[in-house]
Each structure stands twice: as C-alpha cells, then as structure tokens.
Amino acid sequence: MKTANLTKLLAPLFGLALLAGCNKAEEPPKPAAASPATSYLETIKARDKLIVGVFTDKPPFGFVDEQGRYVGFDTDIGRRLAKDLLGDENKVEFVAVEPASRIPFLQSDKVDLILANMTVTPERKEAVDFTNPNLRVAVQAIVADGSPVQKLDDLADKTIIVTTGTTADIWLTKNHPDWKLLKFEKNSESLQALATGRGDAYAQDNLILFSWAKQNPGYRVLPELLGEEAPIAPAVKKGNTELRDWVNAELAKLGEEKFLLKLYDQYVRKELSDDTKPESVIVEGGKWQG
C-alpha cells in the first residue's frame, strides 16, 4: 500500500524530469566562439572589386568625360589601386559623393575608400582615418574682375558662396559666423551661382578656382588664404588601419615611379598657370613637407 502510494507520488516528478530533459534537448546549441575576423583586404578580394567614393563635378580631380566615364587625377589613382590589389584597373566601382557625404559614406560602409579632394583637418581626423597625403591645397575666394572686393575682409558685408561640407564652409562658419553664406550641395551648383551673380564670391580649394578661372575669363582669385595650406589625402573608415597602411605603402611605391607627376601632367598642368611648380600641388610618395 505504501509502495503504491509512493509510486503515485513519484510519478509526476518523473514526468516533470522527463519534460525538463526534453525541453533542454530542444534548446538551440550555444554558438561557437567567433573566429578571427577576415582581413579587410581579403574581403575586398573576395568581392573582387574596390569601392571608391569620388567627385563627378570637380575637374581636373574627379569628373565625368564626354563618354560618361569617371576620370580625373583622384579617379585614376583609384583605378591604379584596383589594379595593384586585384590585378585589373577595371575592378573598381566608383560611387559619386558630395563634400558633405564623404564621411557618412565611409561610416556606413558604402565605400572602402574616399578619393575626393578631402583636406585633412583636426575635426575630420576624429571621424575618419587619413592615409598619407597626395596633394596640397589652400582655400581662397574668387570674385568677378569688376568686383570692388580686394581682400578677404571686404567680404564681411557680401554674400559668399560655399559648397556644403567643404573646408571653406567649415572655416568660414567657424571664423566668421556672422558672414552671409549661400550654400549649395554640389561644386557645379556653386560655380553656376557665381556665374549668374547670385553671390559676390565663391570660397573653395584654390586648385579648383585656378582651373575654373582659366577656363572662364573675367574672374580673379583673391591672394589671401582662408587658413593655412593643408594636405589632401585619401580616407578610410575610422579604425581600418589595414587598408590605410596598404594605401600608404602604395603611395610610397607610386612615388618611386613618379605616378602622381604623370597624372599631374595629364590632368592638372594645363589647368594652372605655366609657372606653377608640380611640387606645389602634388605630394609624391605621401611625403608631406608643410
């Protein structure tokens, strides 16, 4: 009798134990420890293309030619990097960027690399990693020949055109917050605004202004600089030291063969005055001397 009663008492417990065992067996297995991350260069190789952010309206550095092909000083560097990494200069995908979208495109992994005239500044270095430089630049302002403006301070009560996110935009906003800025998203839109008289001056990288002034008589570049001369460099996502170091090694190798000088002769020389020295524009081998 006692045995029967004990059996009745234990039976539910055995049942619960069996259910618990069944439930435990049905739990998904714990994932194994994560394997070491694949190197970024291997990721690019597996994808079989390098994705590069470039300008499309900033000749001679990044623009679209009459055949609809991405070309320019920066763009051709992208092709060479693809050739050295993947064995074919055509294994590159160019993504059009604007000044304000360069950093977000890196941060959101839309591109591997930015080759779009990005000036190295302390603020940008907080957001991305720059490689060694490939160009040097200063910011200046351009006005019409007939303008009464002779120096930068003369623009205090004028309308200054800038392209959003450029070094000129950042510098003027920080140093002259009370000056009137007329902002556009694209360099081509800013130049059109200048040509149609919507502003009194356009502040931009001087290499762009010199090139445009040579093609569009009737304008002059003010001699005064907005800030100091600074390096321009390719940029990668913050923390991507592997790709940054590889690009640095590439720039050093390209310097040995004077690759940037070849691009300067192809794209830039004809845009600037005849007495412009290449070393005042390009930084061969990534060796910056400020």
Order of alpha helices (4+ residues) and beta strands (2+ residues): alpha-alpha-beta-beta-beta-beta-alpha-beta-alpha-beta-alpha-beta-beta-beta-beta-alpha-beta-alpha-beta-alpha-beta-beta-beta-alpha-alpha
